[in-house]
Amino acid sequence: MSRRLLAAALSCLLSSAALPAQTAPAGVVLQSANARLNTVDATIGTTVYDGDRMETQDKGALSLRSGQIQLTLAESSTLWMNHENSLVAPNLQRGTVTFRAENGTGVEIRADDVRVRPHSQLLTVGEVTLQDCDILITARTQDLEVTAGKETKILEEGKTYRVVRKSACGAMANHAPLAVGQSRFFLVPIAIATVVVIEGIHKGLESPDRP
């Protein structure tokens, strides 16, 4: 009899210990149009958990809030939600994500081995676009801290970096192969960067009610 009681007690303890990790929400959907959360349509008010996949289709958009962080996916984009302690650290798999950090902390966007974070503890807005061979990072409001592998640079407000992806494509498509020790960072000319920002704003922040 005592063995049965002990087994039941251990079972209850193990269940209660695993419960917080399974139920802790990572965010909530604020806006959705032609978007999916895992295998179902994403709807406003739906809770997002770590490990969830968010995906937008053609002419789609999805926004979610996690604490003081807001993420907006542009059309034809895929993002995997992730937290590390109190840090919102989603992984961009394709397309474009715009992030807004109210106090300039608590978020790190990841794409391949590239990491993008706010550089100051002020309202910061940035945009990350994953392309076949490059990653485009735009600092809309305040500077951004961008790390590619072991190299870290500060991207000034209003400017755009093109960072060569670590894949073979990045070494042979739009530019010559990188020499050993050569930087993967290329500052995009202002004229091109302006087009990137305008297009990102249009895709990522346009109202889903608009036809």
Secondary structure, DSSP 4 states (H G I P E B T S, - for coil): -HHHHHHHHHHHHHHHHHHHHHH---EEEEEEEEEEETTEE--TT-EE-TT-EEEEEEEEEEEEEETTEEEEE-SS-EEE--EETTEE--EEEEEEEEEEETTS-SB-EEETTEEEEESSSS-EEEEEEE-SSEEEEEEEES-EEEEETTEEEEEPTT-EEEEE-SSTGGGTSSSPPPPTT---EEEPPHHHHHHHHHHHHHHHHS-TT--
